[in-house]
Amino acid sequence: MAIKQLSETLINQIAAGEVIERPASAAKELIENAIDAGATRIEVATAGGGKSLLRVADNGAGMDPADLELAIRRHCTSKISESLFDIRSLGFRGEALPSIGSVAKLSIASRVPGSAEGAEISVAGGRVSAIRPVAANPGTVVEVRDLFFATPARLKFLKTEKAEAGAITEVVKRMAIAFPHVRFVLSGSDRSTLEFPATTGDPLARIAQVLGSDFRDNAISLDAEREEVRLTGFAGVPTFNRGNSAHQYAFVNGRPVQDKQILSAIRGAYAETVPHGRYPVAVLSIDIDPALVDVNVHPAKSDVRFRDPGLVRGLIVGAIREALQREGDRASTTGAGGMLRAFRPGFRPPNPAGGYSWSPETSPYRPAAAPFRFAEPQQARFDTVAVPTARAEAPAVVPPSAPPVESHPLGAARAQVHANYIVAQTEDGLVIVDQHAAHERLVFEQMRKALSGRRLPSQGLLIPEIVDLPEEDCDRLMVHAEALEQLGLSVERFGPGAVAVRETPAMLGEMDVQALVRELADEIAEWDTAGGLAARLEHVAATMACHGSVRSGRVLRVEEMNSLLRQMEATPGSGQCNHGRPTYVELKLSDIERLFGRS
């Protein structure tokens, strides 16, 4: 078959298949162009989920007639010169507008500030109209109608109007977080109006607009740098999590990305702190030399490729874990809200026909023999310590040198409920602690600390295990042989395409050596790290901690309860157990007063 040159229209339609996958893709490209034009106000309007109408209006620099004529041609851009290794703008490809015009009805009206009038150009299915003068405000208005009318087969792959509208909303949210100085308005016949006013000064103000005010109260700031790569942003406390990863936002040099490497690093940083099936909330911004990152590896520019992915991953994991250790004992403020919603005000049931007076002791819903008090007789032990009491006797005198125990962050133990939950009084409220979950975390952190201090004990194999691997995997394992030796795994070369395992970590006991080595080789190939074995050892440590901790149903002495509270205060990450569940919830005095209508 003879080779022939494709027509310009077909070339544009092929490019549209790469760049414009759905209405949200078109919205992303147009918003990026508006931001690159210096806009401080961007208004997006949609109809039919963006399939019928997508309009993006901005107050940016605008274009004159000559610029308009070039804007709808392929590979025309004002954002790069001759180098693809120094990209400092968002929409640099120069393919978005011609690609949209090849599959939709596109019109662009623009006016340069100071110009007497604007200019407009239209493209429908690849056919370009003549430029004509038009009355317009300074800036640019791009209107896309009947997306994919020229390629109707692609309409079958679009989702419902509601789903497509939601995808556009997500694009606007990501852009709003990345550019807080820009005012965004999203409206249309298929949605309620969403507005993000411009913010300055407070970095959490815009994030709170998008993620909700709860994130402000549960966010830990991040600011770390390694080899001229800087990471800033905010990470939520582990107990403030969601059911999917949609609340994880990442930006590279201001560009919103959905990069798998970054999302994997976030997941690794929260390992052993977030329950399975739950996802932490995080907003990360990475500033890196443009020459060290390739933003041109994906047509939609949603993925990036770092020259040193291990460096970036290590920076993210290290910064988040350091922040969690610094403030990880904080419990999510939403826990108190859930507790408040669980409370119900007391009530007096109607008198039955026979008539009787109701009281907690004689409630018809409680057996007469069951007293309305804590059932555990061991609670009497609290009478021997300085606790609030209604008796008239003077309380024991506390030496002036001893600070009140309530001044500790987790307060003083006052009761044990159902032989599992410790109720403690603080200076401004009360705390309820899950004793098993809390002690499990304490034991695990002690074991984890022991793991990092010295070479782990290993057990020698009577007969070395020979593992056949591709030559490149063998080379990668040998590069990390010293780190594996520290973890108790001794690996040596054994001829071409094989390694010999002579020792394995004693903590793992009997194990599938072949599977472990292959898994390590695959992980090193992907991330250039040897963290898989360490993570597996930590999982074993977590399991051992679970079985070795204070069990539910065990009655504790007052001294044991207070000792547990003090250890929690001194242990990073004690706000959640090894499985990611909260170890305690806090209820402020103001919340209690609100329950009783006192405030």
C-alpha positions in Angstrom: 0.0 0.0 0.0 1.4 3.4 -1.0 2.2 5.9 1.7 0.2 9.1 1.5 -0.2 12.4 3.3 -3.2 12.6 5.6 -5.5 15.6 5.2 -5.3 18.4 7.7 -8.8 17.7 9.0 -8.0 14.0 9.7 -4.7 14.9 11.4 -6.6 17.3 13.7 -9.2 14.6 14.5 -6.4 12.2 15.4 -4.9 14.8 17.7 -8.3 15.4 19.2 -8.6 11.7 20.1 -5.4 12.2 22.2 -6.0 15.6 23.7 -9.8 15.8 23.9 -11.2 12.6 25.5 -14.3 14.1 27.0 -15.8 17.6 27.8 -13.6 17.8 31.0 -10.5 17.5 28.8 -11.6 20.5 26.7 -12.4 22.4 29.9 -9.0 21.7 31.3 -7.2 22.9 28.1 -9.3 26.1 27.9 -8.8 27.0 31.6 -5.1 26.4 31.3 -5.0 28.8 28.3 -6.9 31.4 30.3 -4.5 31.2 33.3 -1.4 31.4 30.9 -3.0 34.6 29.6 -2.8 36.1 33.0 -6.5 35.9 33.9 -7.7 36.7 37.4 -11.3 35.9 36.7 -12.5 32.8 34.9 -16.1 31.8 34.3 -17.1 28.4 33.1 -20.6 27.6 31.9 -21.9 24.2 30.7 -25.0 22.5 29.4 -25.7 18.9 28.9 -22.6 17.9 30.9 -20.4 20.0 28.5 -21.5 18.0 25.5 -24.0 20.6 24.3 -22.2 23.7 25.6 -18.9 24.6 27.2 -18.0 28.3 27.6 -14.9 29.6 29.2 -14.6 33.4 29.6 -11.6 35.2 31.1 -10.2 38.7 31.6 -6.7 37.8 30.4 -4.4 39.4 27.8 -6.7 38.6 24.9 -5.7 38.1 21.2 -5.6 40.4 18.2 -6.9 39.1 14.8 -3.4 37.9 13.8 -3.1 35.8 16.9 -6.6 34.4 16.4 -5.8 33.2 13.0 -2.7 31.3 14.3 -4.4 30.0 17.5 -6.6 27.6 15.5 -3.6 26.1 13.6 -1.7 23.1 14.9 1.6 23.5 16.6 1.2 27.3 17.1 1.9 28.5 20.6 3.3 31.5 22.5 4.4 29.5 25.5 7.6 27.8 24.4 10.6 28.7 22.2 12.8 25.9 20.9 13.3 23.9 24.0 11.0 21.2 25.4 13.1 21.0 28.6 12.1 24.3 30.1 8.3 24.3 30.2 7.0 27.0 32.6 3.5 27.3 31.3 0.4 25.1 31.4 -1.1 24.6 27.9 2.0 24.6 25.7 1.1 22.0 23.1 -0.7 24.3 20.6 -3.1 21.5 19.7 -6.1 22.0 21.9 -8.0 24.7 19.9 -7.5 23.1 16.4 -8.3 19.7 17.9 -11.6 21.0 19.5 -12.5 22.7 16.3 -12.1 19.5 14.3 -14.7 17.7 16.3 -17.0 20.4 17.6 -18.4 23.9 16.8 -15.9 26.3 18.2 -16.0 30.1 18.4 -13.4 32.4 19.9 -14.1 36.0 20.6 -11.2 38.1 22.0 -10.2 41.6 22.7 -6.8 43.0 23.7 -7.1 45.6 26.5 -6.9 49.0 25.1 -8.2 47.9 21.7 -11.4 49.6 20.3 -13.0 46.4 19.3 -12.6 42.6 19.5 -12.3 39.9 16.9 -14.1 36.6 16.4 -13.3 33.4 14.5 -15.2 30.2 14.2 -14.3 26.6 13.4 -16.9 23.9 12.8 -15.8 20.3 12.0 -12.4 21.6 10.8 -13.8 24.4 8.5 -12.5 27.8 9.5 -14.6 31.0 9.0 -13.2 34.4 8.3 -12.3 36.7 11.1 -14.9 39.3 11.8 -15.1 42.3 14.3 -17.2 41.8 17.4 -18.1 43.8 20.5 -16.3 42.1 23.4 -14.9 42.8 26.9 -11.1 42.7 27.4 -10.1 39.1 27.5 -11.3 35.9 25.7 -14.5 33.9 25.4 -14.2 30.4 24.0 -17.4 28.6 23.3 -17.7 24.9 22.3 -21.0 23.5 21.2 -22.0 20.0 20.1 -18.8 18.3 21.1 -18.0 15.3 18.9 -20.7 16.1 16.4 -18.2 15.6 13.6 -17.1 12.2 15.1 -20.4 10.8 16.5 -18.8 7.4 17.3 -17.0 9.0 20.3 -20.3 10.1 21.8 -21.0 6.5 22.7 -18.0 6.4 25.0 -19.1 9.4 27.0 -20.8 8.9 30.4 -24.1 10.4 31.5 -24.5 14.2 31.6 -24.3 14.2 35.4 -21.0 12.3 35.3 -19.5 14.5 32.7 -20.6 17.6 34.6 -19.0 16.2 37.7 -15.7 15.6 35.8 -15.7 19.3 34.8 -16.3 20.3 38.4 -13.3 18.3 39.4 -11.1 20.0 36.8 -12.2 23.4 38.1 -11.6 22.4 41.7 -8.0 21.3 40.9 -7.3 24.5 39.1 -8.8 26.5 41.9 -6.5 25.0 44.4 -3.5 25.5 42.2 -4.3 29.2 41.5 -5.9 30.7 44.6 -5.4 34.3 43.3 -7.9 33.5 40.5 -11.7 33.8 41.0 -13.5 30.8 39.5 -17.2 30.6 38.7 -18.9 27.4 37.4 -22.5 27.6 36.3 -24.9 26.2 33.8 -28.3 24.7 33.2 -27.0 21.3 34.3 -25.7 22.4 37.7 -26.0 24.7 40.6 -23.6 27.7 40.6 -20.2 27.0 42.2 -18.0 30.0 43.0 -14.5 30.2 44.5 -13.5 33.8 45.4 -9.9 34.7 45.0 -7.8 34.3 48.2 -4.5 35.8 49.2 -2.2 35.3 52.2 -3.9 32.3 53.9 -2.8 29.1 52.0 -5.6 27.1 53.6 -8.4 29.5 52.6 -8.8 28.3 49.0 -8.2 24.6 50.0 -11.0 25.0 52.6 -13.3 26.4 49.9 -12.8 23.2 47.9 -12.3 20.5 50.5 -14.5 22.0 53.2 -13.8 23.8 56.5 -13.1 20.5 58.3 -9.8 20.1 56.4 -8.5 23.3 58.0 -8.9 21.8 61.5 -7.4 18.5 60.5 -4.5 19.6 58.2 -0.8 19.3 59.0 1.5 21.7 57.1 4.3 20.3 55.0 7.5 22.1 54.0 10.5 19.9 53.1 13.4 20.1 50.6 15.8 17.6 49.3 18.4 18.2 46.5 16.7 21.3 45.2 13.3 19.6 45.1 10.8 21.3 47.4 7.6 19.9 48.8 4.9 22.1 50.4 1.2 21.6 51.1 -1.0 20.0 53.7 -1.6 16.4 54.8 -4.7 15.4 56.8 -4.4 13.5 60.1 -4.8 9.8 59.4 -8.2 9.6 61.1 -9.5 12.3 58.7 -9.9 10.1 55.7 -12.3 9.4 52.8 -13.7 6.5 50.8 -11.7 7.2 47.6 -8.6 9.1 46.4 -10.6 11.9 44.9 -9.5 14.2 47.8 -5.8 13.8 47.0 -4.4 16.7 45.0 -0.9 17.0 43.5 0.7 19.8 41.7 4.1 19.9 39.9 5.4 23.4 39.3 1.8 24.7 39.6 0.5 22.1 37.1 -2.3 19.8 38.5 -1.4 16.2 37.8 -2.8 12.8 38.6 0.4 11.0 38.7 0.5 7.3 39.9 3.9 7.7 41.4 2.8 10.6 43.6 -0.4 8.8 44.6 1.6 5.7 45.5 4.0 7.8 47.6 1.0 9.2 49.5 -0.3 5.7 50.1 3.1 4.5 51.3 3.5 7.5 53.7 0.2 6.6 55.4 0.9 2.9 55.6 -0.2 1.3 58.9 -2.1 4.5 59.8 -5.2 4.5 57.5 -7.7 1.6 57.4 -7.8 -0.6 54.3 -10.2 0.8 51.8 -9.9 4.4 53.2 -7.8 7.2 51.7 -6.0 10.1 53.4 -6.7 13.7 52.3 -3.7 15.6 51.0 -2.7 18.6 48.9 0.9 18.5 47.7 2.8 21.0 45.7 6.2 20.0 44.2 8.6 22.7 43.0 11.4 21.3 40.8 13.7 22.5 38.1 11.7 22.1 34.8 14.7 20.3 33.3 14.3 17.5 35.9 10.7 16.7 35.0 9.1 15.8 31.7 5.5 17.1 31.4 5.1 16.0 27.8 4.7 12.2 28.4 0.9 12.3 28.3 -1.3 14.0 25.7 -3.5 15.5 28.5 -0.4 16.3 30.6 -2.0 14.6 33.6 1.1 12.4 34.2 4.7 13.5 34.5 8.0 11.7 34.5 10.7 12.7 37.0 14.4 12.2 36.1 14.9 10.8 39.7 11.5 9.3 40.8 13.1 7.7 43.9 14.2 11.2 45.1 10.6 12.6 44.7 9.0 9.5 46.3 11.4 9.6 49.2 10.8 13.3 49.8 7.0 12.8 49.9 7.1 9.8 52.1 9.6 11.3 54.5 7.9 14.7 54.7 4.5 13.2 55.5 5.8 10.7 58.0 7.8 13.4 59.8 4.7 15.5 59.9 2.6 12.6 61.3 5.2 11.9 63.9 5.2 15.6 64.9 1.4 15.9 65.2 0.1 12.4 64.4 -1.4 11.9 67.9 -4.1 14.4 66.9 -7.5 12.9 66.5 -9.8 14.1 63.7 -12.2 16.8 64.8 -14.9 15.0 62.9 -14.9 12.3 65.6 -16.4 14.6 68.1 -19.0 15.6 65.5 -20.0 12.0 65.1 -20.2 11.5 68.8 -22.4 14.6 69.1 -24.7 13.2 66.4 -24.9 9.9 68.3 -26.2 11.5 71.4 -29.9 11.9 71.8 -31.5 14.3 74.4 -33.3 12.7 77.3 -37.1 12.4 77.3 -40.0 11.5 79.5 -42.2 8.8 78.1 -46.0 9.2 78.4 -47.6 7.7 81.4 -49.4 4.4 80.7 -53.1 3.9 81.7 -52.1 2.6 85.1 -50.0 5.6 85.8 -46.6 5.8 87.5 -43.9 8.3 87.9 -40.8 7.8 85.7 -37.2 8.0 86.8 -34.0 6.5 85.6 -34.1 3.9 88.4 -37.7 2.7 87.6 -37.7 3.2 83.8 -40.1 0.7 82.1 -37.4 0.1 79.6 -34.9 -1.1 82.2 -35.3 -4.1 84.5 -36.1 -3.0 88.1 -33.1 -4.9 89.4 -30.6 -3.1 87.1 -29.3 0.0 88.8 -28.7 3.1 86.6 -24.9 3.3 87.1 -21.7 1.6 85.9 -22.1 -2.1 86.4 -18.4 -2.7 87.0 -17.7 -3.0 90.8 -14.1 -2.0 90.1 -15.2 1.6 89.5 -15.3 2.0 93.3 -11.5 2.2 93.1 -11.8 5.7 91.7 -13.2 6.8 95.0 -9.7 6.5 96.5 -8.2 9.1 94.2 -8.8 12.8 93.9 -11.9 12.8 91.6 -14.8 15.2 91.4 -17.4 14.2 94.0 -20.7 15.4 95.5 -19.7 14.5 99.1 -19.1 17.3 101.5 -15.7 16.2 102.7 -12.8 18.4 101.7 -10.7 16.9 98.9 -7.2 15.7 99.5 -4.6 18.4 99.4 -2.4 18.2 96.3 1.2 19.3 96.8 1.9 22.7 95.0 4.8 21.2 93.1 2.6 18.5 91.4 0.7 19.9 88.4 -3.0 18.8 88.1 -3.2 15.6 86.1 -6.0 17.1 84.0 -3.4 19.5 82.5 -2.1 16.7 80.4 -3.4 16.6 76.8 -5.3 13.4 77.4 -6.2 14.3 81.0 -6.8 11.9 83.9 -8.6 8.6 83.9 -12.0 8.9 85.6 -13.8 5.6 84.6 -13.6 2.4 82.6 -16.7 1.6 80.6 -17.5 -2.0 79.5 -14.0 -3.1 80.3 -12.7 -1.6 77.1 -13.1 2.2 77.0 -11.3 4.7 79.3 -13.0 7.9 80.1 -10.6 10.7 81.0 -11.2 14.3 82.1 -9.2 17.1 80.5 -9.0 20.8 81.4 -11.7 21.6 78.8 -13.6 18.4 78.2 -13.3 14.7 78.2 -11.6 12.0 76.2 -12.8 8.4 75.5 -9.9 6.0 74.7 -10.1 2.5 73.2 -7.6 0.8 75.4 -6.9 -2.1 73.1 -6.3 0.1 70.0 -4.2 2.5 72.0 -1.9 -0.1 73.5 -1.6 -1.9 70.2 -0.2 1.3 68.7 2.2 1.8 71.5 3.6 -1.8 71.2 3.9 -1.5 67.5 5.9 1.8 67.7 8.3 0.2 70.1 8.8 -2.7 67.8 9.2 -0.4 64.8 11.9 1.5 66.7 13.8 -1.7 67.4 13.7 -2.6 63.7 15.5 0.5 62.6 18.2 0.4 65.3 20.3 -2.6 64.4 20.5 -5.5 61.9 17.6 -7.8 62.3 18.2 -11.3 63.4 18.2 -13.8 60.6 18.0 -17.5 60.2 20.4 -19.4 57.9 19.0 -21.8 55.3 20.3 -25.3 55.3 20.3 -25.3 51.6 20.5 -21.9 49.8 17.4 -20.9 47.8 18.3 -20.3 44.1 16.0 -17.8 42.5 16.1 -17.4 38.7 15.6 -13.8 37.5 16.3 -11.7 34.5 19.8 -10.4 34.5 18.7 -6.7 35.0 16.7 -7.7 38.1 19.7 -9.5 39.5 21.8 -6.3 39.0 19.2 -4.2 40.8 19.1 -6.6 43.7 22.8 -6.5 44.1 22.8 -2.7 44.2 20.5 -3.0 47.3 22.2 -6.0 48.7 23.6 -4.1 51.7 20.2 -2.7 52.6 18.7 -6.2 52.3 21.4 -7.5 54.5 20.5 -5.0 57.2 16.9 -6.4 57.1 18.2 -9.9 57.6 18.0 -11.1 53.9 21.3 -12.2 52.5 21.4 -12.3 48.7 24.4 -13.2 46.5 24.9 -13.6 42.8 24.8 -17.2 41.6 25.9 -17.2 38.0 24.1 -15.5 35.1 20.4 -14.9 35.7 20.2 -16.1 39.3 20.7 -15.1 42.9 21.2 -17.3 46.0 19.4 -16.5 49.2 21.4 -17.8 52.2 19.6 -16.1 55.1 16.1 -14.8 55.7 14.6 -12.6 58.5 13.9 -14.6 61.6 10.7 -12.6 62.2 9.1 -13.9 59.0 9.5 -17.6 60.0 8.8 -20.0 57.2 8.1 -18.1 54.0 8.1 -18.3 50.2 11.5 -17.1 49.4 11.0 -17.2 45.7 7.9 -15.0 45.8 9.5 -12.5 48.2 12.7 -12.0 46.1 10.7 -11.6 42.9 8.4 -9.1 44.6 11.4 -7.1 45.8 12.9 -7.2 42.3 9.7 -5.9 40.7 9.4 -3.1 43.3 13.0 -2.1 42.9 12.5 -2.0 39.1 9.5 0.3 39.5 10.6 2.6 42.3 14.3 1.9 42.7 13.7 1.2 46.4 13.9 -1.8 48.6 11.1 -0.9 50.9 8.9 -3.9 50.3 10.7 -6.1 52.8 10.7 -3.4 55.5 7.0 -2.9 54.9 6.4 -6.6 55.3 8.4 -6.7 58.5 6.4 -3.8 59.8 3.2 -5.7 58.9 4.5 -8.6 60.9 5.4 -6.3 63.8 1.9 -4.8 63.6 0.4 -8.3 63.9 2.5 -9.2 66.8 1.6 -5.9 68.5 -2.1 -6.7 68.1 -1.7 -10.0 69.8 0.6 -8.7 72.5 -1.4 -5.6 73.5 -4.0 -5.0 76.3 -7.1 -7.0 75.3 -10.6 -5.7 75.2 -12.5 -6.9 78.4 -9.5 -6.5 80.7 -10.3 -4.4 83.8 -7.5 -1.9 84.4 -6.4 -0.2 87.6 -6.4 3.6 87.7 -2.6 3.7 87.6 -2.6 1.5 84.5 -5.1 3.8 82.8 -3.1 6.9 83.5 0.1 5.3 82.5 -1.5 4.3 79.2 -2.6 7.9 78.7 0.9 9.3 79.4 2.5 6.8 77.0 0.0 7.9 74.3 1.0 11.5 74.7 4.7 10.6 74.3 4.3 8.4 71.3 4.0 9.8 67.7 1.1 8.4 65.8 -0.9 7.3 68.8 -4.0 8.9 67.5 -4.8 5.8 65.4 -4.1 2.1 65.8 -2.1 -0.1 63.4 -5.2 -0.6 61.3 -5.9 3.1 61.0 -8.9 3.3 63.3 -8.9 6.2 65.9 -7.6 5.3 69.4 -9.6 8.1 71.1 -12.2 10.7 70.5 -12.4 14.1 72.3 -15.4 16.0 73.4 -14.9 19.6 74.4 -16.8 21.1 77.3 -18.5 23.6 74.9 -19.8 20.6 73.0 -21.2 19.0 76.2 -22.8 22.3 77.2 -24.4 22.5 73.7 -25.9 19.0 74.2 -27.7 20.2 77.3 -28.7 23.5 75.8 -26.4 25.6 78.0 -24.8 27.4 75.2 
